[in-house]
Amino acid sequence: MASEENNDNKKSFFETVREIEEKEKREELANEARAAEEQADREAKERRSYEEQLRREKLELIKLKQGVISEEDIPKEEKIVKEYTLGERISNFFYHYKYTVAVCILAAAFVTFLVYDYVTTERPDVQGMFIATDYNMTYYADNLTAQWSSYAEDYNGDGKQIAKLYYIPAGYADEDMATMYLAQSDRTKLLGEFQSGNTIIVIGDKASYQTLGTLDGVFTDMRTLFPDDPYAEELGYRAAGTDFKTLLGYDDMNDSELYISLRNPVKTMGMSEEKMRESYDRAVNFLKAFIADHRIDAGELPPTTDPEPVEDEYYGKYTEASENG
């Protein structure tokens, strides 16, 4: 019984909404019809007035030709010159040129915004991404800017030396809708950074690199840049071989699995290989100068942990055995 009452309530609610919509529609149509009728009346009056004027002028012309009247007898139309106040002149100007004024205002606002954005936006000369999933990095990433910036040159010519570290985690654990949304947002940011070609320095662990598919051939073999250095490996330079976490002020950070890596220059959607090569050469000089001053003797570091095989949507975990047949 209660269900039937609920159905009735729902039905009456929707009927009420429909009636309101129909009433508003009728009123709208009535207003439009009334406006159209008033417009037609105005146009009819103007047309009758114009026709009457033409009739009088034609009649006067006939009389003039027949000699009934002379030119002096034809009443001259007096032109009334109205004096406008300053306010009326301004109002009249905006009435006639409102669209031009609006476009000019929007254009001026846009130019002002571009100038303000150019002057105030921080434009790093060198930038890096920290992508290992460590949510505390949200609070520490900016701490490295001051220390890093002294090793960067003013490549963009804005009179400032800025080297910036951004934290964009490679992925959240997709446990609920909120983290799924954040994960998608982060993946979009990372994809944008990798496609732009501006960010050469990447700090992460093997698991993060595997998530992005960057374990093979994406990064420079650090042994070619730092020969005979025990902290230089194929994937990157071991962060634990530097005072990296001390500079961050993040004493509890586990840096034993972290690599400071450099992306090999390639053609991306947003940058040519030649242009990315310029950014790469700057990043190499920057990293060499930084490590020269901040390398520490951390002793023999344990090997980093290889990540678990990636889950395949159809076949489960991907392994060498499945690859070989």
Rosetta blueprint (number, residue, H / E / L):
1 M L
2 A H
3 S H
4 E H
5 E H
6 N H
7 N H
8 D H
9 N H
10 K H
11 K H
12 S H
13 F H
14 F H
15 E H
16 T H
17 V H
18 R H
19 E H
20 I H
21 E H
22 E H
23 K H
24 E H
25 K H
26 R H
27 E H
28 E H
29 L H
30 A H
31 N H
32 E H
33 A H
34 R H
35 A H
36 A H
37 E H
38 E H
39 Q H
40 A H
41 D H
42 R H
43 E H
44 A H
45 K H
46 E H
47 R H
48 R H
49 S H
50 Y H
51 E H
52 E H
53 Q H
54 L H
55 R H
56 R H
57 E H
58 K H
59 L H
60 E H
61 L H
62 I H
63 K H
64 L H
65 K H
66 Q H
67 G L
68 V L
69 I L
70 S L
71 E H
72 E H
73 D H
74 I L
75 P L
76 K L
77 E L
78 E L
79 K L
80 I L
81 V L
82 K L
83 E L
84 Y L
85 T L
86 L H
87 G H
88 E H
89 R H
90 I H
91 S H
92 N H
93 F H
94 F H
95 Y H
96 H H
97 Y H
98 K H
99 Y H
100 T H
101 V H
102 A H
103 V H
104 C H
105 I H
106 L H
107 A H
108 A H
109 A H
110 F H
111 V H
112 T H
113 F H
114 L H
115 V H
116 Y H
117 D H
118 Y H
119 V H
120 T H
121 T L
122 E L
123 R L
124 P L
125 D L
126 V E
127 Q E
128 G E
129 M E
130 F E
131 I L
132 A L
133 T L
134 D L
135 Y L
136 N L
137 M H
138 T H
139 Y H
140 Y H
141 A H
142 D H
143 N H
144 L H
145 T H
146 A H
147 Q H
148 W H
149 S H
150 S L
151 Y L
152 A L
153 E L
154 D L
155 Y L
156 N L
157 G L
158 D L
159 G L
160 K L
161 Q L
162 I L
163 A E
164 K E
165 L E
166 Y E
167 Y E
168 I L
169 P L
170 A L
171 G L
172 Y L
173 A L
174 D L
175 E L
176 D L
177 M H
178 A H
179 T H
180 M H
181 Y H
182 L H
183 A H
184 Q H
185 S H
186 D H
187 R H
188 T H
189 K H
190 L H
191 L H
192 G H
193 E H
194 F H
195 Q H
196 S H
197 G L
198 N L
199 T L
200 I L
201 I E
202 V E
203 I E
204 G E
205 D L
206 K H
207 A H
208 S H
209 Y H
210 Q H
211 T H
212 L H
213 G L
214 T L
215 L L
216 D L
217 G L
218 V L
219 F E
220 T L
221 D L
222 M H
223 R H
224 T H
225 L H
226 F L
227 P L
228 D L
229 D L
230 P L
231 Y L
232 A E
233 E L
234 E L
235 L L
236 G L
237 Y E
238 R E
239 A H
240 A H
241 G H
242 T E
243 D L
244 F H
245 K H
246 T H
247 L H
248 L H
249 G L
250 Y L
251 D L
252 D L
253 M L
254 N L
255 D L
256 S L
257 E L
258 L L
259 Y E
260 I E
261 S E
262 L E
263 R E
264 N L
265 P L
266 V L
267 K L
268 T L
269 M L
270 G L
271 M L
272 S L
273 E H
274 E H
275 K H
276 M H
277 R H
278 E H
279 S H
280 Y H
281 D H
282 R H
283 A H
284 V H
285 N H
286 F H
287 L H
288 K H
289 A H
290 F H
291 I H
292 A H
293 D H
294 H H
295 R E
296 I L
297 D L
298 A L
299 G L
300 E L
301 L L
302 P L
303 P L
304 T L
305 T L
306 D L
307 P L
308 E L
309 P L
310 V L
311 E E
312 D E
313 E L
314 Y L
315 Y L
316 G E
317 K E
318 Y L
319 T L
320 E H
321 A H
322 S H
323 E H
324 N L
325 G L
